[in-house]
Amino acid sequence: MSTTVMVVDDSSVQRRHAVNLCRELELEVIATADDGLNALLQLKAPTLKPDLILLDLEMPGVNGIGLLKELGRSHQQAGILVVSSRETVLLSSVVSLGRSDGLHIVGSVQKPLTADLLRAALSGFAPRTTTALSAVLPADLVAAINADLIGFAYQPRIDLHSRLLQGLRVVPTWDEAVFPGQNRDALIAQLYALPQFTALVQSFMTQALNDLASWQRHGLRLTMNIPLPFATFAAYTMAPTFLNDLAALQLPANSVILEVACWAGRDDAASILNTLLQLRIKEVGIAYIDRGQGFTWLEEQGQLPLSEFHLSAGLIERAQQQELSQLLIKYSIQLAHDLSLKTYASNVTTAAQLQQLEAAACDYVSGAMIGELITADEVPNWRKQVALSGQV
């Protein structure tokens, strides 16, 4: 079933052009409007439910910004692509405004609109489901933990310069039937915020270190990224215990990177910093996960003994449509390198994202574009297949 589209533009020439481009891309145009008010009136009809709205900004009467506010009030579910000749900074602000109102803003494109620009802007677009998913409560997650329904797998991590397998990242997993239709990244973030998850992550880490030691004994010189809850770092015994575990397994300290997230205003910040310093001075890698807020990570860099900077998945996704986000990626990587940090993007889903990160000299990447999650037994063959194909 093709994606249905509504085109809103006060210029008849631009409307016809957009309609023709949609048809060229096999999108079904079901409505057009010459200003925001006309669009609003049409969208009130219960039978008009486009999957996507192509929206011009500068129109007489109710302009594009005014229409966005009204669509937010009415909880419009259609995806919205802003199409305008205005400057990039203004378009980025409009996109942020729409998203803050709960709208499904696909992105923005500068006119003149072309088939290639439209195709690229919609490359990751999927209409919102009309079936509302019930929220997963902390109690649901705790119940899944207690029932042993949460496990883990490995996410292959590629060196973007050599295109070879560089390491693995520990990622929590569960059967789709446990939380059907839910966003996995959002649930993983919820899991790491639960005190009950800390013990389970410790067991994940133990198994991951044993797997890493086994691979290294068989000649696979890989690294292991392990995201950990903050509570793990707050324990004063964490650093010596972890270092003893590495020594017992004969693992080099620099073969493990421990990931830190959301460093902000914690009461136990001094204890955490002490642990991180003890680990880093022994060459254990420490990575910071960006929250997608521009250059705010620089403040954390001044406090944490980092070796690696992780780009925000949201920032990478927005960069497909926003030039400002593309610049943030470029200069974040440049700043990280100037601070002697390695850079990593863990959620690469499209070839365009991969090309953009490569152009910006990102060091490591993983995600659906690189490979699906794998088990410990699959790692040796996965590495051989990538090396033989020479492709990522």
C-alpha positions, 0 to 999 in steps of 0.5 A: 500500500503506497504512502498517502500525501497531502501537499500544502503550498500557496504557489500553484506551480510549486504544488503541481511540481510537488505532486509530480515528484510524489507520483514519480516516487510512487506516493499517492497524493490524496489532497492539496491546499493553498494555505494553512487554513484550507489545510486545517479545514480539509484535515477535519474531515474524518475520511482524510488521513494522509500518512505524510504532509509536505508543508510550505512555510511562507503562505498568506493567512495561516502560514506553515508555522501557524499550521504546525501549532494547530496540528499539534493541538489536534494531535495530528499523526501524519508525518510532516516534511517542511519544504521551504526556501528559507535558511537552514537555521530557521528550518531547524528551528521549525523542526524543533518547534514541531517536535516539541508539540508532539508532531511527527516531523520527518525533517526539512528540505530546502527548495527547489525540491527534487526527486532525489532530495525528496527520496533522501528526506523520506528514506527512513520515514514510516507512518505512525501506527494508528494503534496506540501502544500501552506504556511499559511501566517500571514494574513490567521491566522488573517483572521481566528481569525477575522472570529471566526474560532479559538476556544480552547479545553482541553488536558488531563494531567496525573500524570505519578506517579499515572496515574490519571488525574491531570489537563487540558491544553488549546489548540487552535483548528479549523476545519480541513477545515480551514487549511487542511493538515497543521501541527497543532503544527506549526500553533499554534506557529505562532498564539502565535506570532501574536499580534492579537491573544492576545485578543483571548487568553485572552477570552480563559483564562477567559473561562478556569478559569470559567470552572476550578472553576466549576469543583472545586465546584463539587469536581474535584481538577484539575489544568489548564495550560494556554499558553500565548503570551509574550505581555500578561505578558508585561502589568503592570496590568496583575498580579493584574488583574489576581490575582483578577480574581482568588480571585473572582472565589475562585480558589487557585493560585497554581491551575493555571500554566501560560506557557512562551515560547521563552524568549530571548533578549526582549526589555520588559524583565524587565516588563515581569519579574516583572509580573512573580515575582508578580504572582509567589510570590502568588503561581501561577505556571510559566512554561517554554517551552523548545525549544529543544536546550539541556541545554540552558534552564538553563540560562532562569531558572536563570532569570525566577521564574519557577515552571515547566519545559516543555520538547521539543516535538521535543526532545521527538520525536528524542529520539525514534531514538537517544541515545543522545536525550534520555540522554538529556531527562533523565538529563533535568528531573534530573536537573529540579527536582534538581531545585525543578521544576516539569516536563511535556511532552505535546506531547506524541504519542507512548507507547515507549515515555511514557515508556521512560518518566516514566523511567526518572521520568517525572511528567506529560504527555499529548498528543495523547497517553494519550487522544484526546482533549476534551470539558469542558463538557467531563472532568468529564466523561473522568476522571471517565473512566481513573480512572475506567480503571486504564490505560493510 
